Structures are given as structure tokens and as C-alpha cells.
Amino acid sequence: MQAIWKGSVSFGLVTIPVKVYAATQEKDVAFRQVHATDGGRIRYRRICEIEGEEVPYSDIAKGYELPDGEMVVLTSDELSELPLPTRHIVEVLEFVPAEEIDPIYVSRSYYLQADGPAAKPYVLLRDALRRTGQTALVKVALRNREALAMLRPKDDVLVLQTMLWPDEVRDGSFAAPAADVEVRPQEVAMAESYIQTLETTFDPDRYHDEYRAALEQVIEAKTAGREVEVPKAAPAKGEVVDLMAALQASVDEARRQRGEAPAESGGRATRQPAAKKAATKKTAAKKTAAKKTAAKKATTKTTKKAPAKKAQKAPARKSA
């Protein structure tokens, strides 16, 4: 794997030389734009709209368009001369609790590898962050763009996650429902019941890109000359009319998929699997049978031990 950046982490007076590697990769199926009739590749040429001729890549510069349409051209030399202190330094600004950083700010993730003799200070920073539960807020310049980022431990590695600047996160208040929208306590309770039914621990291996898998099957079938069988999509869900009924149905379906008994109507779901319930009944039946057997044995034993009554002899008659 090729490093995309090489520099140092400035941790107070401690300098940690590191290499930066992309931590993620997107696995979308890549397509080319082609002519539908013959499959020929569609090519794009860089044409200057003034001269009408193709321009070589070496002659292309960056331009900033002003509101009146005028173009300000910036050369690569002018851009490289701009002050960018974080070009080769990951500068630690401060430390904050990880839970205080809203995930909406996170952009991309990178792995940091200690470079050369930097293993000891690397481990020092990693273990200190883990023990304190803090995340380092840093500044770093990747691909000639300075970014705010956070530095945190993941397993045995330090992860650098670039962040959006505050003015890059849009205000979401426009998407909030009206303040006068109310839900009933029963509806909230049923929604909580549904959440509890699906509550579990996070395991990313449980989730798969079903669309990509289906797309790869279609491509494989066309490559092999087989008939293309497009998987059927799940039926579209209708509009919610009765919220409580929809929530109850959602809880019952979730429990059914988990092999659990349906929830009692109108109440919170009791999280007792059907198999467990059957086992409980079986155990109770065994205990009842055992009690009956013990009682029967006790009765038999008592009957055997009871002494037999002796017949009373009639008094002898005196002779006259």
C-alpha cells in the first residue's frame, strides 16, 4: 500500500514521524460511458472555449471565477508559495472527549504508521489517548488543502479522521418538523419497544451491500452469455395511516424474524424468545410431575407404616 502523505505529528515538544495511508476504500462497481449501440468508449477532450482547440494537461491552470464572470488565473507556483504550516506537520491543537464531536463533521479516515525510530513516541501518544479517553484535535494539510481533523486510537493504530470546517456544515433547522406536532405516550412506548426488540451490539460483518452483489450477478450472467435474472425488489411500503398499528406490526415482524413470540397487544413487548418460553413450560411440567410422584410415594410410605388394629377379645363369662 502506498502512503499518501509523509510528515510528523507535533505532540508538544515530541515529534513523531509518520506515514499516512487511506483507511477506507469504496467498492462500487465502476462503469465507463459507452455508445449504447456498439459499446465504443466515450472520450472527453479539453477544449479551450476561446481558441476552440484541445489544450494539453501541462497548460491547464486553476481559475477562480468572479461574480461578474471575470476569471482570475492562479498558477501552480503561486499556489505552492502560499503559507501552509501544516503541509508536513500534524499540529495538535487541543484534546476533547470523543463523545463531544458530532459524527456529521467526520469526512475521511486514515491510518498513521510510525516512520523510522518513531515507534516509542507513537505508542506513548496512542496509550495516553486511550487511557484518558480523549481525542486530539489537529490541523493537517492533505493534497494542498488544510483540514481540521481528530486523532484517536483504534485497536493498536492511531487513526486520523479529517473533519469539515464549521461553515461547511449546513444548518439543518429547515428540516425539523413543526413545533406543534405531538405524539402520544403510547406511540412513544411502542416505538421504544421496537427499538428494544432490535437492540444489539454493533458487528459490521452482519451487513452487506445487496445492490452491489445483485449488480455483479447481472454482469457475470451477461459475461457468460446466460439469461439475466434481475432479483425482485421488496414490495414498496404503503403510507402510514394508523401509527400504533404500524408500530405494533413492526414489533411483531422484528420478533418473528428473531424467532421470538409476538408482543402482547396494546402493551410493551416482553423479550422472551419462543424457544425459551417453551423450555420454561417444559421445566414447569417436569417440576409438577416430580411433585406428584413425591406426594404419591409419601402416601404409600405412610400407609405401610400405619399399625394394624388388634381385635378386642370378648370378656369370659363366669359359670354359675
Disulfide bonds with the S-S distance in Angstrom:
none
